[in-house]
Amino acid sequence: MTDQKKNFRRSKIGNHVLKPETQMMGYGFDPTLSEGSLKPPVFLTSTFVFESAEHGRDFFDVVSGRRDARPGEEAGLIYSRFNNPDMEVLEDRLALWDDAEMAIVYSSGMAAIYSAIMAHMKPGEVLIYSQPIYGGTETLMLNVLPKWGIKTVGFAANRSVEAIDEAFEKAAELGPIGMVLAETPANPTNGLVDIAYLASKLKDVRNSSGERPPLAVDNTFLGPVWQKPLDHGADIVLYSMTKYIGGHSDLVAGGATGPTAYLKPMKALRGAIGNQIDPHTCWMVLRSLETLKIRMEKATDNAKIIAEYLRDHDKIEKVHYLGFLEPGSDAHAVYSRQCLAPGSTFAFDVKGGQAGAFRFLNALTVLKLAVSLGGTETLISHPASTTHSGVPKELRDIAGVSDALCRVSVGIENASDLIADLEQALKQV
């Protein structure tokens, strides 16, 4: 192999370690295998031709997990439910952002969450999770997992560690703890969960197989740029790549990063049930990764300006922005330890309850009234009547998802234009 061909997985120049934003431009892709193409082509194929019957046999042995790859051997391409060149390059690059051993990509963020649970839990075990949490995840917890014999116990994000302790005690009464899932910051209130504390709680816990249960963290709101859960004790990091990673509101995808020991069972499950990402969407996410950091930086700068404007407005009761956490508070201490920036998605309470919130939302012209987040455009929504409408009201009330709450995902527009739109819309409240 020539030095040029080896360079497609270069991570250093001498002793200088290349940063992820630099590696997004070429890592994992060998142009010599694609007619010298600068960018990975879209490999629209369902299956791949073997060089020989022996190669086919060996590829299946490795991909199926019947044996590990030998030194210098890579799992060959077989069938696009198992692997595909676009998918492999995307997984290589996604892992770099979290400095992870491995990454897996999925057809959606919910597919990633579901796969993490099903690959690591058994009927009769208990899943502990933070609240509030994305409405789709809450539906999974309350309506789907019980059918598979998995029990769930929630705890309030942004509360004291006593809430976590109580959840562990309650879960232990119901059965063996099989997993802990934390979404931090929480959707939509930005409540924070102390990842390191959860990891410490799990040290002496054993599941029904006698093993320590994994800690999974949904890192969609801040990751992978502004929060690194693996550094704080998480075992599995989960993403809706539809959001900041995809970043243009034009695809649906999910991902997971972490140690091979935790992700290998998830990859085997993906191959069995077929919830992988398609080649074209892989290609689109690869495009997005090249601008991920600069998009998140610009959106974060804009969000600070918007949050400060809203905090001072007489029609706004409260702004749930991480940059406004009170120094000395438990939440501020957690933020200082595990977050690198406040991000660009936050919520705020409009005076007048749902009626006031709806008048405000209906008057907006530049901000787009839509669910989702993390795109280049600014999106705003009313969680209680949309993304969290399937969550029982008593749980919404406990979590602070009130009828007055609006969630905004600030984009990369000119901030003064966004403020002008907010100003005219708030006059309707």
N, C-alpha and C positions, 0 to 999 in steps of 0.2 A: 504494500500500500504506500502511495506517495505521501509526502508531507502535506501536499495540498489537500488530499482527500481526508487526512486526519484532522484538518483544521475545522471541520464543520461541528466538532464538539469541543472546541478550544474554550477553556474557561479562564486562562491566565495568559498574560504576556510577561514572561520572566516570572518575577515575584508579584507582579501586579494582578490582582483579581478583578476580572471584568464584572461590571454591574449588570443587573438583569435588563435594564433598558437598552444597553448595548447589545447584549446577547439575543434580544428579540429580533434583531435584524438578520440573523443567519444560523443561530444555534440549532443543531439537530437535522439540518438539511444539507445534503451533499449535491451540489449542482451537477457534478459529473455523472450522476445517475439519471439526470433529467435534461439531457442535451444542453447543459450549461445554463439552464434557466436560472435567473437571479432569484426569483420567488418560487416557492413550491407550486407546482401545477395542482389542479383539482383532479384527483384520481377517481373518476367516476367509473368504478368497476366493482362488481360484486365478488369476483374471485380472482385468483392469481395463478399463473402457470409455474409448475415446479420444474427445476432443471433435470430432476431424475426422480424415480420412485423412492430412492433412499432419502433424498431431500424432503419429499412429502412426508415420509415416515418420521424423520427427525423433527420437522417443524411441528407436527401434531403432538409429538411426545413433549416438547417444550411448552407449547401454547396450552395444552391440556393440563399441565402441571404434573405429568407422570414422572418427569425428571427435570432437574435444574439445568440451565444452559451451562455448557462447559466454558472454561476461560477463553475469551475472545469470540465465543459463539453468541449470536443473537437469534431470537425467535424469528423465523422467516414469515413472510406474508402468505396467508392462507385464504382468508375469506373476510369480507369487510364487517361481519358481525364481531370478529375477534380482533382484527387489526387492519390498518390501512395507512399508507404513508402520511397522509394529512393528519390523521389522528395521532400517529406516533410522534410527529414533529410537535404538534400542539401539546401533547403530554410532557415531552421533554422541556418545552419552554415554560409551561405552567409551573412545573416543579421548581424552576429556578427562582421564582418570586418568593417562595416560602423556604428556600434552601432545603427542600425536601428530597428524600431518597426516590420518591415516586409520585406520579400523578395519574389520575384516571379522569376521563371526560365522559359526560352523559348527555342524554337528550334533553334534560332540564335540570334545574336545581332540585326540584322535588324528587326526581329520579335518583339523584346523588344521595339525598337524605334517606330515602326509602332503602336504597341499596346498602348504605352504611348500617342501618338498623337490622335489616334482614340477614346480612352477612355475619353479624356478630351477636345476635340475640336468639334465644330459644323460647318456645312457649313456656309460660310459668314464671319468666323473669320480669323484672320491673325496670322501666326506663324513667329516669329522673330528667326533667327538662325545665328550662327557664321560661317565664312568662312576663310580659307578653312575648309572643313569637309570631312569625308570619302566619297569616290565617290558614294557608294551605297546610302548613306543618301542624297547626292546632287541630285541623280537621283529621289529619292522619293520626294524631295522638288519640283523639276522642272517638272517632268513628271507624277507623280501619284496623289499627293495631289490636284492639280488644278481640276482633274476630280471629286473630291469629294467636290468641292466648297470651298476649303481651300486655301487662298492666302499666299504667303511667301515673306519675306523681309530679305535679308542677310546683315551682317555687318562684317567688316574685323577684325579678331583676331589680337592681338598684336599691335593694333593701339590705339590712345587715346580714352578716354571715349566719346569724341565728336562723334565718329563713332557710338557708341551705342545710344547716344542721337538722332542722325539723323535717325537711323533705327526706333526708337520708334515714332518719328514724322511722318515718312513716313507711318509706319504701321497704325497709328491712322487715317490717311487720307483714308485708304483703307477699314477700318472696325474695329470692336472690336478685340483687341489683345486676342488670346486664349491660347497662350503658348509661352515660350521662350526656345529654345534648344541651349545649348552651348557645343561644343566639345573642351575641354581644358585639356592638350595641343592639338593643332590642328594637324590633319593628313594631310600632312606629315611634315609641316614646324615647328612644336612645338610652333606656336603662342599661346599666353596665353590670356585668357579671365578672367576678374575680376568677380568672382562669386558673391562676396558680393555687388558689384556695381549693377549688374543685379537684385539681390534680392531687393535692395533699390529702383530701378526704378519701380518695380512691386507693391510696397506697395499701391499706390493710383490708380492702374489700375484695371479696371473691364471688365470682358468678357461679352458675350451676355446674360449670366444668372445673371449678377450682382455680380459675385464672382471674387476674385483675381486670375489671371491666374497662373498656376504652372510654376516653373522654373525647367527644366530638364537638367541634365549635363551628357554627355557621358564621363565616367571616365576610358575608356579602356586603355589609354596610361600609366597612373600612378597608377591607382587603382587596388585593394583597399588598397595597402600598403603605397603608397607615396602621396596620396591626399585624403582628406575627405570632399567632397562637402557639405554634410549635415551640417557640422560644420560652413559653410560659407553662409548658407541661401538657398541652393538648396532644392527642394521638392522631386524630383525623381532623383535617380542616376542610370544610365544605363551602361551596360557592354556587350561587345562581350566577352563571357567567352571562346570563341575559343582561345583567345589570352593568356594573362598572367595567368588567373585563371585556364584554362585548361592546358596550359603550355607545351604541348608535341606535338603539331601539329597533333593530332590524333582524334579530335572531332570538332563538330560545335555546339555551344550553346550560349544562351544569358541570361541576368538577369537584374533585377531591384531591388533596395532597397529604403526604405523611410518610411514615416509615413503611417499608415493603411488607413487614410482618402484618400490618393492619390493612394495607390496601390490596394485597394479593388475594385474600378471600373475596373482596369486593369485585375485583377484576374477573375472577372465576364466575361469580354470580352474573355479572354483566354479560359474559359470553353465553351463559345458559339462558337468560331471559331476553336478551337483545335490546337493552335500553341504551345502546351506544349512540354517539353523535354521528351524523352523516358527513361524508367528505366535504361537501360544499360549505356546510356550517363550520366545520373545522377550519377551512380556508378563510372564512370570514373572521373567525376569532383570531387567527394568526395575524390577519391584517390589523385587527384592533389592538393586539398586544404591543404593537410597535409604538402606539401613541398613548398607552395606558397611563403612564406616569404624568405626562404633561397635561392630559385631560383631567386627571384627578387633582393635580396641583391647581389648575385654573378654576375648576369647579369649587374647590375648597376655599380659594381666595374670594370668589364671588359669594359663597355662602356666609362667610364672616360679615361681609358688607350687608347682605340681606337680613341676617339675624340681628345685627345691631340696629338696623332701621326698624324692624318689627318690635324689638324690645322697647323702643321709645315711643311706640304708637299707642294712642289712647284707646283704640278699638281692639287691642290685643291684651289678653289677660296674662299669658305666660308663653315663653319661648323655651322649648326643650332642646337646647343646643349645647353640645358638649363643651364648647368654649366658655360657657357661662356657669359652669359648676363652681360651687363655693369652695374656695381654698380652705383646707382643714376638714372638709366633709369626707365621709367614707368614699363617696362616688368620685370625688376629685383625686383621692389617693389611688384608687383603682385606675382611673384615667391616666394619671401621671406614670404609673408603672407599666401599663400595657398598650397605651395608644400613642401614636406618633403625631397625630393631628386630629382635629374634630370632624373631619369629613365634610360632606356637602348635602347630606340628607338629615332633616330634622322636622319636628312637629311644633305647632303652636296652637293655642286656644283662642278662638275668636269670641268676642262678647256676643251674647244673644243666643247661645246654644246652637242647635241645628239650623234654626231659621236664619240666624245671623251668618253662620258659616255658609249656608247655601246661597244667600244673597251675595256674599263676597265672591264665592267661587263662580257663580253664574255671570259676574260682571268682568271677569278677567278676559283679556284679549291676547296678550303675548304668552303668558304662562298657559300651558296646555293642561286641560282637565282630563287626566288619565292616570290609571294605576301604573305600577312599575317605577323604576328609578335607575339612576346611574347613566342615563343617556346624555348626549351633548346638549339636548334641549331641556328646559326647565319644566318639570311635571309637578302637578299638584293634585291631591286627592283627599277624599273624606273617608278615612279608614273604617269608621263605625258602620257606614252604610255600604261599603264595598269590600275591601280586602279582609276585613275582620267581621263582616256581617254574619258569618257562620259561627262565630265564637259566641257562646252564651253570654248574655248581658252581664250577669254577675261576675264573670271572669273579666270582661271588658272594664267594668267599673273598678275592680281591684287593681287592674293593670294601668288604669288612667286613660283608657281609650274612650274618651267621652264624645258626646254628640257635637261638642264645640271644637273638637280637635281636627286640624288639617295638617297633612304631611306634605312637605315640599322637597323635591330633589332638584337642587340648583344645578343648572347647566353651565355652559361656557359662553353665553351671550354677554353683551355689555351690561354690567350691573346696573347702570343708571336707567337703562330701558326697563329692566325688571322692576325697579323701584317705582318708576312712573306708572307701570301697570298696577302694581300693588296699591299705590296711593289712590288711584281713581276707583279701584274696586272696593277698597275699605270705606269709601264714602257712602257705599250702599248699605253699610251695616248700621 
